[in-house]
């Protein structure tokens, strides 16, 4: 089973393989989950406790977290709370052997991607993991695109930055030239070079980028 792959918009957007983080103190269950995920071509790694997971250096890959609700040093809701503090945190799927409606409602309200009860139904788990990875893949693309954009923006000259900020805020070339005390031809040159560096396809694309960079508004 493969995640839906969108065609990369730029050569830098090459998606690394997805990874599932399994936080489970029961070694046998952890190994069984790894085998199940491997059966559909998904790589995974296991952690016996929250401490082990927090100490790990997570790779920059589309991923999700599959965690038991009850762990030796806390519970899955603690991990979910940490995930809620960062938009870059992978989606969290919580597993539990206790069918507690109140806990499941709380987990979903706090942002869990899914809440699964043990004994786990294999297809339900695979569906939940696949859906969570698809969501995180899109987050990964957005974050990479944002990093690329900020790197390109840093390469602009001060004049180029000034020009695209004015253009993004609705100024015509003539108006931007008057505000910057430049010729209209010079403004056009700065605008063209800036768009090339940012890989902007047109004015609408440039405005979108300016909004993303916080230059418009």
URKABEL-V994932 format. One record per helix or strand of 2 or more residues. SS is the DSSP state (alpha for helix, beta for strand). FROM is the first residue (numbers start at 0). LEN is the number of residues. If there is no record, write none. Layout:
# URKABEL-V994932
SS/FROM/LEN ; SS/FROM/LEN
This chain:
# URKABEL-V994932
beta/18/5 ; alpha/26/12 ; beta/42/5 ; alpha/49/6 ; beta/62/6 ; beta/69/2 ; beta/73/2 ; alpha/75/8 ; beta/90/6 ; alpha/100/9 ; beta/113/4 ; alpha/121/33 ; alpha/157/11 ; alpha/172/8 ; alpha/183/15 ; alpha/202/11
